[in-house]
Amino acid sequence: MQLNRTGTTRTPWIEVEDYRLPGGWIGREQVASRARGYCASLEKGQIVFVRALPFYFPVEDQEFLLTQQWTELRLHKNVSYRPSEDILRGVSGDARTIERIHVIMRNYSAQVIEFLTKFLAPYATKWVLDFSSFRPIEEEGRDLPVHKRNDLLHVDAFPSRPTRGGRILRVFTNLNPKRARVWNTTEDFESLAHQFANDAGLRQIAEGDTLISRTVQTWGEKLGFRGMGRTPYDMFMLRFHDYLKENADFQKTCPKFRLEFPPLATWLVFTDCVAHAVISGQYAIEQTLLIPPQALVAPNAAPYRILENLAGHPLVT
């Protein structure tokens, strides 16, 4: 059983029972408050779990993805799709096959966004649409460098896309028709931050890099590049991602909770606060969105707020 800092137990996920295809919300009472409630639960570190697909994904598209010879298509780590630019990357080979994959990923992304617009309505006009990815390689036993390993517990941070205090929301679906996708999770973010943030360099970053980050941001905005520059929060989260993966004692001895996501299950999670590791599984698909601070319904649960309280310094300009 998973433990938090106080030694009490908490459930690994919240199962959604009031939203189903084709109609969406079951019952029209208090839809706005239900959507806001799921947002708040996610922000506080819960995983929201849907046992059946909550968006339209044609069976023929699923089967096409499952039956490809991915080694012949010269797959990179994952197939990635950028919805805002309609660009497919990560795979090369037969042009007709790649075009079909492109269309599938485009349609998948659009359907997930349609679902989220209803299910997490408080975010709908404020989010930043990030990448989608398809992961056809079995996770168990993958030979990857430490910082790229998915089977080590970690929180997410993107080297090329600083969030400036925004949250990383990810929507996963297990397309494998026979096998579960298996995760480990551990203690909540606040517990991990209290234990490890200073060892990972929080105070040095908060006290030493704030002026540099603000200067870069100021000059970037003068030149017309909004969002340019990485805040101290972004710097620390990249470091914390690496620190947790590098910390062999933490990986070995921390409390763990095993989660098994069955075939065609979908789960939503803020992976910047839920430390997670993918133990096994093949054929997962996911859509990522960045939720800016002003869209949050439980802002005090945001990692940047927790870290600012620990550091005693602002981390987001």
VENVEN-V745944 format. One record per pair of residues at least 12 apart in sequence whose ideal C-beta (glycine too) atoms are under 7 Angstrom apart, sorted by sequence separation. I is the first residue (numbers start at 1). GAP is how many residues later the second one is. D is the distance in whole Angstrom. If there is no record, write none. Layout:
i | gap | d
I | GAP | D
I | GAP | D
//
This chain:
i | gap | d
78 | 12 | 6
79 | 12 | 5
139 | 12 | 6
156 | 12 | 5
216 | 12 | 7
217 | 12 | 4
304 | 12 | 5
77 | 13 | 7
88 | 13 | 7
216 | 13 | 4
76 | 14 | 4
88 | 14 | 4
75 | 15 | 7
76 | 15 | 7
18 | 16 | 6
75 | 16 | 5
113 | 16 | 7
213 | 16 | 6
74 | 17 | 7
88 | 17 | 6
213 | 17 | 6
73 | 18 | 5
74 | 18 | 5
213 | 18 | 5
73 | 19 | 7
74 | 19 | 5
213 | 19 | 6
73 | 20 | 4
86 | 20 | 6
72 | 21 | 6
73 | 21 | 7
79 | 22 | 7
210 | 22 | 5
109 | 23 | 5
209 | 23 | 5
73 | 24 | 7
81 | 24 | 4
108 | 24 | 7
81 | 25 | 7
83 | 26 | 5
206 | 26 | 6
209 | 26 | 6
14 | 27 | 6
105 | 27 | 6
205 | 27 | 5
81 | 28 | 6
68 | 29 | 7
105 | 29 | 7
205 | 30 | 5
273 | 30 | 5
130 | 31 | 7
153 | 31 | 6
205 | 31 | 5
244 | 31 | 7
272 | 31 | 6
14 | 32 | 5
16 | 32 | 6
20 | 32 | 7
21 | 32 | 7
13 | 33 | 7
16 | 33 | 7
21 | 33 | 6
153 | 33 | 6
13 | 34 | 4
14 | 34 | 5
15 | 34 | 5
16 | 34 | 5
155 | 34 | 7
202 | 34 | 6
12 | 35 | 6
13 | 35 | 7
14 | 35 | 7
19 | 35 | 6
21 | 35 | 7
201 | 35 | 7
237 | 35 | 7
13 | 36 | 4
15 | 36 | 7
64 | 36 | 6
201 | 38 | 5
65 | 39 | 6
200 | 39 | 6
64 | 40 | 7
200 | 40 | 5
61 | 43 | 5
200 | 43 | 4
84 | 45 | 6
83 | 46 | 5
196 | 47 | 7
82 | 49 | 6
83 | 49 | 6
81 | 50 | 7
57 | 51 | 6
80 | 51 | 5
81 | 51 | 4
80 | 53 | 5
57 | 54 | 6
79 | 54 | 6
56 | 55 | 5
78 | 55 | 4
79 | 55 | 4
116 | 55 | 7
55 | 56 | 4
78 | 56 | 7
55 | 57 | 6
78 | 57 | 5
55 | 59 | 7
112 | 59 | 6
55 | 60 | 4
54 | 61 | 5
75 | 61 | 7
164 | 63 | 7
54 | 65 | 7
70 | 66 | 5
165 | 66 | 7
164 | 67 | 5
187 | 67 | 7
162 | 68 | 4
165 | 68 | 6
186 | 68 | 5
187 | 68 | 6
65 | 69 | 6
162 | 69 | 7
186 | 69 | 6
164 | 70 | 7
186 | 70 | 6
163 | 71 | 7
233 | 71 | 5
236 | 71 | 6
162 | 72 | 4
184 | 72 | 5
185 | 72 | 5
184 | 73 | 7
184 | 74 | 6
185 | 74 | 6
233 | 74 | 7
182 | 76 | 7
183 | 76 | 4
157 | 77 | 7
182 | 78 | 5
159 | 79 | 6
236 | 79 | 7
157 | 80 | 4
180 | 80 | 4
181 | 80 | 5
38 | 81 | 7
39 | 81 | 5
157 | 81 | 5
180 | 81 | 6
38 | 82 | 6
155 | 82 | 7
180 | 82 | 5
233 | 82 | 4
39 | 83 | 5
192 | 83 | 6
232 | 83 | 5
233 | 83 | 5
35 | 84 | 6
39 | 84 | 7
157 | 84 | 5
189 | 84 | 4
231 | 84 | 6
35 | 85 | 6
155 | 85 | 6
156 | 85 | 7
178 | 85 | 6
231 | 85 | 5
35 | 86 | 4
36 | 86 | 5
155 | 86 | 6
177 | 86 | 5
231 | 86 | 6
35 | 87 | 6
154 | 87 | 5
174 | 87 | 5
176 | 87 | 6
174 | 88 | 7
32 | 89 | 7
155 | 89 | 7
174 | 89 | 6
185 | 89 | 6
186 | 89 | 5
154 | 90 | 5
174 | 90 | 7
185 | 90 | 6
153 | 91 | 6
154 | 91 | 5
174 | 91 | 5
185 | 91 | 5
152 | 93 | 4
173 | 93 | 5
183 | 93 | 5
184 | 93 | 5
24 | 94 | 5
172 | 94 | 7
183 | 94 | 6
147 | 95 | 6
171 | 95 | 7
172 | 95 | 5
183 | 95 | 6
184 | 95 | 6
149 | 96 | 7
183 | 96 | 7
171 | 97 | 5
182 | 97 | 4
147 | 98 | 6
153 | 98 | 6
182 | 98 | 5
146 | 99 | 6
152 | 99 | 6
169 | 99 | 7
170 | 99 | 6
182 | 99 | 6
19 | 100 | 6
146 | 100 | 6
181 | 100 | 3
217 | 100 | 6
153 | 101 | 7
169 | 101 | 6
170 | 101 | 5
180 | 101 | 7
168 | 102 | 6
179 | 102 | 7
167 | 103 | 5
168 | 103 | 5
181 | 103 | 6
210 | 103 | 6
214 | 103 | 5
168 | 104 | 4
213 | 104 | 7
167 | 105 | 6
176 | 105 | 7
202 | 105 | 6
206 | 105 | 4
176 | 106 | 6
207 | 106 | 6
174 | 107 | 7
176 | 107 | 4
206 | 107 | 4
175 | 108 | 4
202 | 108 | 6
203 | 108 | 6
66 | 109 | 7
175 | 109 | 7
202 | 109 | 5
206 | 109 | 6
65 | 110 | 7
174 | 110 | 6
175 | 110 | 6
197 | 110 | 6
173 | 111 | 7
172 | 112 | 6
173 | 112 | 5
62 | 113 | 6
193 | 113 | 5
197 | 113 | 6
172 | 114 | 5
189 | 114 | 6
193 | 114 | 6
156 | 115 | 4
157 | 115 | 7
171 | 115 | 6
155 | 116 | 7
156 | 116 | 5
170 | 116 | 6
171 | 116 | 5
190 | 116 | 5
155 | 117 | 6
189 | 117 | 6
193 | 117 | 6
155 | 118 | 7
170 | 118 | 5
53 | 120 | 7
155 | 120 | 5
168 | 120 | 7
169 | 120 | 5
154 | 121 | 6
153 | 122 | 5
168 | 122 | 6
169 | 122 | 5
153 | 123 | 7
43 | 124 | 7
153 | 124 | 5
166 | 124 | 5
167 | 124 | 4
152 | 125 | 6
166 | 125 | 6
151 | 126 | 5
166 | 126 | 5
150 | 127 | 7
151 | 127 | 6
163 | 127 | 6
166 | 127 | 6
150 | 128 | 4
151 | 128 | 6
165 | 128 | 5
167 | 129 | 7
167 | 135 | 6
165 | 137 | 7
139 | 139 | 5
140 | 139 | 7
165 | 139 | 4
140 | 140 | 4
139 | 141 | 6
139 | 142 | 5
45 | 143 | 5
45 | 144 | 6
138 | 144 | 4
137 | 145 | 7
136 | 146 | 7
136 | 147 | 6
135 | 149 | 5
134 | 151 | 5
165 | 151 | 4
164 | 152 | 6
133 | 153 | 6
132 | 154 | 7
132 | 155 | 5
131 | 157 | 5
130 | 158 | 4
130 | 159 | 6
129 | 160 | 6
130 | 160 | 5
128 | 161 | 7
127 | 162 | 5
128 | 162 | 4
127 | 163 | 6
127 | 164 | 5
128 | 164 | 7
126 | 166 | 6
123 | 168 | 5
126 | 168 | 7
127 | 168 | 7
126 | 169 | 4
123 | 172 | 5
12 | 173 | 7
122 | 173 | 7
112 | 175 | 4
122 | 175 | 6
108 | 177 | 6
109 | 178 | 6
5 | 182 | 7
2 | 183 | 7
4 | 183 | 6
3 | 184 | 7
4 | 184 | 5
5 | 185 | 7
5 | 186 | 4
4 | 187 | 6
5 | 189 | 7
53 | 211 | 6
52 | 212 | 7
54 | 212 | 6
53 | 213 | 6
51 | 214 | 6
50 | 215 | 7
49 | 216 | 7
50 | 216 | 4
66 | 217 | 6
49 | 218 | 5
48 | 219 | 7
47 | 220 | 5
48 | 220 | 4
47 | 222 | 5
42 | 226 | 6
42 | 227 | 7
43 | 227 | 6
47 | 227 | 7
42 | 228 | 6
45 | 228 | 5
45 | 229 | 6
12 | 245 | 5
12 | 247 | 5
3 | 252 | 5
2 | 253 | 6
43 | 253 | 6
13 | 254 | 7
43 | 254 | 7
44 | 254 | 6
2 | 255 | 4
43 | 255 | 4
1 | 256 | 7
40 | 257 | 5
44 | 257 | 5
39 | 258 | 5
40 | 258 | 5
43 | 258 | 5
43 | 259 | 7
36 | 261 | 6
//
